[in-house]
Amino acid sequence: MVSPGALRVVRCGGSALRGARAVFSADSKQVGRGYLLCASGDFVKVYSVSTEETLRLMGGHADLVTGIQLNPHNHMQLYSSSLDGTIKLWDFMDGIPIKTFTVGSKLLALYTLASAEDSVFVVIPKKGERDTFQLVSVKLTKGAGQDLEAKELSVVLDGVGASMKHIAFGREGAYVVSVKDVTLQVYFFKRTLLNRFSLSTMKTKGGDNRFSCVVCHPTEDCIATGHADGKIRLWRNFHHRKEYTYSTLHWHHDIVMDLAFSMEGTRLLSGGVESVLVQWHNESSCQKDFLPRLGSPIESISMSSDGVLCCTLHTDNRITIINSNLRFSRSIQGLIKSRDVKTGLVVDPRTKALVLNGEPGHLQFYSLQSDQQLFSLDIVQRQYIHQAGLKQSDLVKVAFSAQGTWLATVEESEEVTDPELQLKLWFYNEETQSFQLNTRINTPHDNHITDMCFRDMDELGDDSLILVTTGRDCVFKVWVMVEDTDPEAQQSVSWSCDFVGSYHNYQATNCCFSEDGSLLAISFEETVTVWDSLTWDLKCTFCHPPGNIRNICFGRLTCSKYLIGATDYGFLCCWNLLTCALEWSAHLNVVVLQPDPLSEHIAAVSWLSKESSLFVFKPNEPRPIYIQRNLCKEKILLAAFVPRDEPEMISSEKYLWLRKSQLFFLTDTQELMTLSRKSLEERLTPSSKQLAVEESLPVTPFSLLLGKHRHQQAQEDIDLGKPVVHNKQEQASPAVKELLHTPAHVLPSASFLCTIFINSLLISKENKSAEEVADEVEMESEKAEDDSDEEDVTAMEQEDTSHMELLGDVTCKLSKSQEKELRKIRKTDYSWISAF
């Protein structure tokens, strides 16, 4: 049962993986043991290097994670920093937070040094100054508790950049380097010396000297810097302000996004917007290798401690793992951040994956459980050319049939006045487990298609499956399946237009079917029309209050007689289809209107005064059942209800709308979020996952023998008619579970655990089962059998009931109490009955 509590907005997935450089675990070279740790939104993700699987999601920060670093004194532990002002120390092998240090200021980057015993370095905003940042040393307080204050800060450098890539530490931590704009600073710790070097601010011949990133050579005094014009500079002799030198490497045509030295320092890796990883040998422009076609611009580069692997994080939320010989190894694809999600958020009925725009011209199927892309479907099937101003075709509309058998897509060119349109119908092939193109319709409308939806009535078969499209050409069209009479056709059915409808030459903007498929609602600018889906007769129209209709949807289940509409004038309206009248209306600027497919609830998201608010209501009640103001700072553009695998147990009526489905929404910054009432521990590390791991362990001979013995003993008890009673000692105690499942190196002292462990083994006298009470009564009655004729009816009834529940109609041997009751009946004198 979920404990009552307020809903929290949680970044559930799709968060950019480029918040900080990724980190390899120290044992990355061991097969099956390597881990890759990445900052993603509010969480730290742990991936398996060998299987690409997301092993765990470590949550605890209340804001974006900005830096992650292995503990230099314990490589099984990880430090993470966040904008919430805290530094957390994790046991990432088990996903357990060990310590939380509260700094109190926003942390924008994190660095650790082996030479710094009890300190880490962070970048924080400078107090009293805007867009000015400092590199400070934070002393990590030692203490027994888990939550500690870390207020002892020492300023190392002023005027540093806010990005993690703008600061690097030299060999053995002797100095720290910072770059910002065209200035490079080097601070030597032992000498307390600060050297500052500046480049020219003049942009000549396409050159731009602004710094973009910096790294330090692992074994030599050498600094590599990337620049906005694609150049790489290698700095030496920077101990002297006037005698410094630098050499230049140049291949990138645009900004160098990141740099990384190999562990031995003989190779330098660079990446940028070209989606090409460049490997430079011996600081020479002549000796370089390339790994091209990595899919999207390279945001950051990380090396494993043994130099066997490196990984690149990309702007499209992809992780690429690369071998030391510059060969592609594997890729982990998260939610692709598209330029514009024109398709909306659609749920695939088969996989329950979110479906939306992915790569240009592609449809991505994104798994919410694993936070990874399942697969990508090429819809446009044309090569996308990355050139500004070029008009190209892109995917704009998507719709699934109720069973996921059919997929409809619309693609159009970016021309505003005369777009090229294509409507495609895809059929899911069970054998190939993929969608195959069935019908391509060129120019289905004379202008942009504004909406489309399927009518899918299972009880009527395939004949009931129709598709409706609406367009700015002032018509809506009905598409149906027809048998293909061409003997050379590859498929038996295809799609064609069956009906064209219009209303007063207004533009058709939205469409949706009622739950039973009998009615079709289409909005024409300021008017909502309702049509019979069998005869295509116009049944009624609604046009109050004024304003173009932005969204429409039918009510479901007990609210199926209602039609809901939202206008761009800021009204939410509910019409009664039986009376053809306005039931109620509310003044609300609704930008998203999303019905739950499994209940009567409808979610409406409003945007007002730079604030997104959520309203959940039933159409038959004008008062919302749930309101959450200031849902998030970003503007919510899209939302979708995703059915749960199993209904969630919720006691509070206020949150019953979360029982069958979960609401996900996408912001204008393309962050995918959801609402959750569970704690982070419940949501991220369910006990079922631990049990599944335990069940998958190999069975030992001893456990086989013990299990066989227990099974035989239980079977004998059932055969003898004994009620099966489970002792509390046999049940898994929370204290025992905690003791057994917590790693030894993070457990408190044994003296602290002893009391909790002993108390967990004690049996409370107050919690007795009905069988135990019956047994005690029976023993007492046996002692007083000859002295008293009183009977314990309650005990008998409880005992009889337990036998009935256990055995049903099976004839069983009488118990002692029942035999005693029969003896009492025999002694009773019934001779008075003979008088009648």
Steps between C-alpha positions, in 0.01 A plus 500: 500500500638841405515726799314829463716787388523780251577428137852586391617590152772253407728500199423141411711468188619668190718735701811606317801280563733790434477676836849375590768274361428129541716290732623143452534274803852393591445141380377583151746257338350200680241327284153537647623720786537837331261783581437836342355774718319800351321801641145515363263762632457457876652152492821311448467205265712188520537312170661167430783549250460149361120476470400872469233433764400764754592320822376759746378854530636684803264772612513734796587840361222755476639672190725439202816299560792710373803283571605145586845377604634173641628523855879498446546313830230236437417417139178326604360837606383800302458870575220696333417870509172671421334836460316417824819596687597154622785255439412133539732207554362177350576134510414469131534121501183481709354842428511602866568861613764498773534870583333824402698823542299822486705787357212747475584649159427383149769260384578524129795259468689249713866387509694263725874460560689209654730747675205675670427272793163628627410762241337532160487794260177655372395798290248731668347841413679795654281675752380843402608471137298372206645238261826491693629170639770379735695177537502414871632218714240336727617320814284191549406482865558173683214380716286205600178617339398465139410868447783740569570869451796600281531874548880529508579643153830634367510704179755369250424699183271793414334567167484141379260353246180328608558185293690198627703505178642843587719376789767227515757387754862439405716194562498381862273795586786750497299772325154581372414657163195710419384642165238764432443707188859563374676474839689201642591488871747260663519486879788312668399370844840471672638826362162678536581650160238606246600546134254649256525481118275673249443453129389759251131581495514597133325263262707493185468269199226302669707445814339511845739462794237453771571197719244215499672229710826410676677179609844430652759241401509213756879476530648822357453872547287551191157661462266436206229755426216493248373812328186630331663500153589131513867543596678308778792663681764311700657723768842442657740689725204679655688525832634825359270782399707617204688192383199274441455328164215329320454299182180470297306204362214562262247268337158595638314757297292616799522515879701230680247362749738292715848351532648201683852363541567127501631358829860499382462839331618392154159553341258791508132456416281785377136529395261761373193569289628286210404179689854376445743388771855607409807334651825698487831318541812654658357853478539495123254626239627240256425196714132472573220242475126546463184324617226665289120478480429490872152639440501838672739763641735378773431677828767345725771229502602272788780245536510190719776486760671209321483667159313206344176688431376849441147631465342799333179670610301654217251781471222259398527317835715215369796331665759341273756261648820474296799265525854628538574419133231754406246236404131535578395262779139573595244776535242593765222721368275695735210724405604697192448872537327596177493856373121506523272220620227543239353151544404552862543230765341176378493167686569180306227253608734204457809606692353790703795700372479872435508575128608839369735677261857371515772556247385710203242293311500222760253383764659396828350241736621590849476260797405674823619208711857483369529867392637380167383501143344167396534564129469770236271480197606686185180662373617756243766264358711784363847618590482803726741778404626719786484835328332812629217636286448180301133393485476129580225252584437405860255293704209704639214264603476147646206280602468136612200271476374374836688168475812650344447303179491809278709816509415815307762769435495835324810664361520841341759739371586818685338715232233718659286585197512186284625204707564156360288253697511122536270277704646156572331197653726242665403144599669317786648172378505237776763292324753777456387685817507831318278743311478463123371765262159402362363812327653829392257783413645809335325831570220362722397864565559819308649668808659409832346207689405621846393177675413133448362209702391136461163350577567151630198295611625152587161336505432588137826370356723658239206658317460747787857628472497842336731800503390864503725791402426872526670779306527869440336441164169519691411130471534181696551168326410144599739226392401131498664169411405339168604170352772529238375337181834526323641143486856636497446706815724413792227550761137393510357834623572866447349830613288745301277801565137412575344832604578873493321739735507872571321769699441849358842507340673531837842348563483161675735499799437205738329162492424216743266201529274415790589198710257270317595645161145604414567875497771710341573851630677746268580860582475761226670812634247629761244220454493138616298262280383150591448240224352151486793271413277252311297733277720812524197712580556822694331457839563825686733798533643692797643850473503654846703683635691681224852413396663244273490148637846394613424148634198266517440160659209275596430384852538130576319229696232665719579839343465392137209740442728804535723679250782721625657785306764767569519829310789734435300775669556328834181299552450134593154380400299185569202420276230242569440286190155388617362850550727669241565777750794646685533318832764727654796718407807636675731789422830315457779535246537131419796409280481122553181292532565130553240233591595183687410201277426280804284730714271804491777739600628775272817699558513865395825699513477880498764761435465839665754757621799274430348217703370159398216362712327162496126441538352149512122470474207283398266650238193440718647718777600862431723506808849344442591203717867602498681832445873561506615856442847581374554148377835595346685807383500394136201514270336160453430433133387136489365233734403134488341247735692171493311194635667326792589133485310449825262746673665681787351473847397851606295574810443873456210597272694809401751286309274228360556637152857364522385144569477355148714741298797726548517850355813603311559842351760665281617858554618757249857415602416137406528367854281196555336513843238318702316524830583256778386443858754229576826571674814473293594174667160341425499623143857422405593188697187287538525190715380291208823586318703371795289185517542443130877518543491255788283255310739505207793387718616139453341246738745323732464128593428599861215731400358224281500256793357757740234607254402139432472429874282805560278412206450143628425623851242749372338232286476265800334773705240556229432128466439475876258788494721731700461871437812650350634754749795721407721605788620854518857371506448352153379831361753743364557769760586851374792509741633169372458610139683822573779310671541249219458729199710795614871489407725440798712809444203735545337322798503671841668335796381160626401646839257734324342219297476247784196650672307541174585147393396339833173697512414384148516137620262547794137394462234731633245333731224729379512382140358149528328328214155345530652152495729581794206632704298190421782271608536680834126476570506133412781428746319680780174317429675162512615569859150599612314244293346311795442803724307726264246457224558847357616518143703750308280558196730766360795267504301229332369727231849634431640152484223376273544799272873445470442139400238598246728760340785256485332183389175602337266202451759235591381272788751523784552341839319673791712707732511452876272795567245368252506152661452660843202692369343179370544332840314786666215464255474127573467568877208739446153362585266540200213280644266799535463506121303172510204681662434669167 
